Amino acid sequence: MKTIIYFFQYIFVIIFFSLFKILGLQKSSYIGGKIFEKIGPLFRSKIIIDKNLQKAFPNVDQRKTDLITNMMWNNYGRVFAEYMFIKDFRSKKYSSNIQIEGSEILDNFKKKNQQAIFISGHFANFELMAMHLEKSDIDLCAIYRPLNNIYLNKIMEKIRKNYICKNQIKKGVGGLRDLLNFIKEGYSAALMIDQRVSEGTKSLLFNEKAYTTTIPAQLVKKFNMPVIPIFIERYDDIKFKIKINKPIYFNEQKTIQEITDELNTILEKMIYLKPEQWIWSHNRWK
């Protein structure tokens, strides 16, 4: 039954991707946002989203909560539509749509031939982080979670490897071995730290413990690598600001738990900046 559902989802996406290619970036992003405003609530529980928002904003009323939710779905839909134009963001066609703050930090790392762990969350169009880093000639590998839909996952893997980051590592035990091999060969790593994981450690996020990946902390401890947080913000619909923050060098006495807790605090601060551009539909505290 799942296979049939996945196949029809695949056909649905192919049809819309073909349409988006004809319409162009601006119209496609707008349409994608409007579609997801309508269909998003059909696939994700409003109860979970409201509960998550209450953890972060206990004093916010329902009207504001509904506004954040609606804008979240709009952003989600825009990201969906923009996959057809990732290669154009990477090329000169739409490169002017991306404003970079902190590019000197990357320049400094390249000059010194250093490695780093680049972290972020699912903000705005989150795929632009790894894309920009690789485009900036950073030797990079990126961790991703494969889609459950086997048909759509093939499309996404092709897009990611061709236009975002060629060294894609699947989340999981096998992926961790690949990651370590890349690090030993001198590569930096890029990953999102806001996905719910079944392993890892429990770390506070909005005053409630949630299972959180310890991969960044493990790399810090094993390879003494700095962590560079990156925040992506959408503005004017199809334009983006990528802020590259100063590297964090953790004291060697810090434990994996302490490093993970500090990174979650950084993630919280990012979410507070643009809560409507973060994905609230996942049950991080399950």
C-alpha positions in Angstrom: 0.0 0.0 0.0 2.8 2.4 0.9 4.5 1.7 -2.4 1.4 2.8 -4.3 1.0 5.9 -2.2 4.7 6.7 -2.8 4.3 6.3 -6.5 1.3 8.7 -6.7 3.3 11.2 -4.6 6.1 10.8 -7.1 3.8 11.5 -10.1 2.4 14.5 -8.3 5.9 16.0 -7.7 7.0 15.3 -11.3 4.0 17.2 -12.6 4.6 20.2 -10.4 8.3 20.2 -11.1 7.6 20.3 -14.8 5.1 23.1 -14.3 7.6 25.1 -12.1 10.3 24.8 -14.8 8.0 26.5 -17.2 6.8 29.2 -14.8 10.2 30.3 -13.5 11.4 30.9 -10.0 9.3 33.8 -8.8 5.9 32.4 -9.8 6.8 28.9 -8.8 7.9 29.9 -5.3 4.7 31.8 -4.8 2.5 29.0 -6.1 4.4 26.4 -4.0 3.9 28.5 -0.9 0.2 28.9 -1.5 -0.3 25.2 -2.2 1.4 24.2 1.0 -0.6 26.7 3.0 -3.7 24.6 1.9 -2.4 21.0 1.9 0.3 21.2 4.7 -2.3 21.1 7.5 -3.8 17.9 6.0 -0.6 15.9 6.5 0.7 17.3 9.8 -1.1 17.6 13.1 -2.0 21.1 14.1 -2.1 19.9 17.7 1.7 19.0 17.5 2.5 22.3 15.8 0.6 24.3 18.4 2.2 22.3 21.2 5.6 22.9 19.8 5.0 26.7 19.5 3.7 26.9 23.0 7.0 25.5 24.3 8.9 28.3 22.6 6.3 31.1 23.0 4.2 30.3 26.1 2.7 33.8 26.1 1.8 34.0 22.5 -2.0 33.9 21.7 -3.6 31.6 19.1 -3.9 34.3 16.5 -0.1 34.7 16.5 0.4 31.0 16.6 -1.8 30.5 13.5 0.1 33.2 11.7 3.5 31.6 12.4 2.1 28.2 11.3 0.7 29.6 8.0 3.9 31.4 7.2 5.8 28.2 8.0 3.8 26.2 5.5 4.3 29.0 3.0 8.1 28.8 3.4 7.9 25.0 3.2 6.1 25.1 -0.1 8.5 27.7 -1.5 11.4 25.4 -0.7 9.6 22.5 -2.5 9.2 24.7 -5.6 12.8 26.0 -5.4 14.4 22.6 -5.8 13.9 23.0 -9.5 16.1 26.1 -9.4 18.9 25.1 -7.1 21.3 24.8 -10.0 20.4 28.4 -10.9 21.1 29.6 -7.4 24.5 28.0 -7.7 25.2 29.6 -11.1 25.1 33.3 -12.0 21.4 33.3 -12.9 20.2 33.7 -9.4 23.4 34.0 -7.4 22.5 37.7 -6.8 19.5 36.5 -4.8 21.8 35.3 -2.1 23.5 37.9 0.3 26.4 36.6 2.3 27.4 38.0 5.7 30.7 36.7 7.1 32.3 35.6 3.8 35.7 36.7 5.2 35.4 33.8 7.8 35.3 31.3 4.9 38.2 33.1 3.1 40.3 32.8 6.3 39.6 29.1 6.6 40.5 28.5 3.0 43.8 30.4 3.4 44.7 28.4 6.5 43.5 25.2 4.9 41.5 24.5 8.1 38.5 22.1 8.7 35.3 23.0 10.4 31.9 21.6 11.3 29.2 23.8 9.8 25.9 23.6 11.6 22.4 25.0 11.0 18.7 24.1 11.2 15.9 23.8 8.7 15.5 27.6 8.1 14.3 29.3 5.0 15.8 27.3 2.1 18.2 25.2 4.2 19.7 23.5 1.1 21.6 26.8 0.3 24.0 26.3 3.2 25.9 23.3 1.7 25.5 24.6 -1.8 27.2 27.9 -0.9 30.0 26.3 1.1 30.9 23.9 -1.7 30.6 26.8 -4.3 33.0 28.7 -2.1 35.6 25.9 -2.7 35.3 24.4 0.8 36.1 20.7 0.7 32.8 19.5 2.1 30.7 16.5 2.9 27.1 16.9 3.9 24.9 14.6 6.0 21.3 14.1 4.9 18.3 12.1 5.9 16.9 10.0 2.9 13.2 10.5 2.1 10.9 7.7 3.0 9.5 7.8 -0.5 12.0 5.7 -2.5 10.9 7.2 -5.8 11.3 10.8 -4.7 14.5 10.1 -2.8 16.2 9.2 -6.1 15.3 12.7 -7.5 16.4 14.4 -4.3 19.7 12.6 -4.2 20.4 13.5 -7.8 19.7 17.2 -7.1 21.8 17.2 -4.0 24.8 15.5 -5.5 24.7 17.5 -8.7 24.0 21.0 -7.4 24.2 21.2 -3.6 27.1 19.0 -2.4 28.6 16.1 -4.3 29.7 14.3 -1.2 26.4 13.3 0.3 26.4 11.1 3.4 23.3 9.2 4.5 22.3 9.5 8.1 23.0 6.3 10.0 25.8 4.0 11.2 27.2 3.4 7.7 27.1 7.1 7.1 29.1 7.9 10.2 31.9 5.7 9.0 31.9 7.6 5.7 31.9 10.9 7.6 34.9 9.9 9.6 36.8 8.9 6.4 36.0 12.3 4.8 37.2 14.1 7.9 40.5 12.1 8.0 41.0 13.1 4.3 40.7 16.8 5.2 37.1 17.6 4.5 34.8 19.8 6.5 31.3 18.7 7.4 27.8 20.3 7.1 24.7 19.1 8.9 21.4 20.2 10.4 21.2 19.7 14.2 17.5 20.2 14.6 16.1 16.8 13.3 14.6 14.4 15.8 16.8 11.4 16.4 16.2 8.1 18.1 19.8 8.0 19.3 22.0 10.8 20.6 21.5 12.5 23.9 18.7 14.4 25.6 19.4 18.1 25.5 17.3 21.1 26.5 15.4 22.8 23.6 12.9 25.4 24.7 13.2 24.2 28.4 12.3 20.6 27.6 14.7 17.8 26.8 14.8 16.4 23.3 16.9 13.7 21.7 19.6 15.6 19.9 22.4 14.5 17.5 25.9 14.3 19.1 27.8 14.1 15.8 29.1 17.7 16.0 30.3 17.2 19.6 31.9 13.8 18.7 33.8 15.4 15.9 34.9 18.3 18.2 36.3 15.8 20.7 37.9 13.5 18.2 39.4 16.0 15.8 39.5 19.2 17.8 37.6 21.0 15.0 35.8 24.3 15.5 32.0 24.7 14.9 30.7 27.4 12.6 27.0 28.1 13.0 25.2 29.3 9.9 21.8 31.1 9.8 19.7 31.4 6.6 16.9 33.9 6.3 14.4 34.4 3.5 13.4 37.9 2.6 11.5 39.5 -0.4 10.1 36.0 -1.1 13.0 34.6 -3.2 16.0 36.3 -1.7 18.2 35.0 1.1 20.7 36.1 3.6 23.3 33.6 4.7 25.0 34.6 7.9 28.3 32.8 8.7 29.1 33.2 12.3 32.5 33.2 14.0 34.0 29.8 14.7 33.5 28.3 18.1 36.6 26.6 19.6 35.5 24.4 22.5 37.7 23.8 25.5 39.1 20.3 25.4 37.6 19.8 28.9 34.0 20.2 27.6 32.1 17.0 27.5 29.9 15.8 24.6 26.8 16.6 26.6 28.0 20.2 27.3 29.0 20.8 23.7 25.6 19.5 22.5 23.8 21.7 25.0 25.6 24.8 23.8 24.8 24.1 20.2 21.1 23.6 21.1 21.2 27.0 22.8 22.6 28.5 19.5 19.8 26.8 17.6 17.2 28.3 19.9 18.5 31.8 19.3 18.4 31.2 15.5 14.8 30.0 15.8 13.7 33.0 17.8 15.1 35.3 15.0 12.6 33.9 12.3 10.3 31.4 13.9 8.0 31.4 10.9 10.9 30.1 8.7 11.6 27.1 10.9 9.8 23.7 10.6 7.5 23.3 13.6 5.7 20.2 12.3 8.2 17.6 13.6 7.7 16.2 17.1 11.2 16.9 18.5 10.2 16.1 22.0 8.6 12.7 21.4 
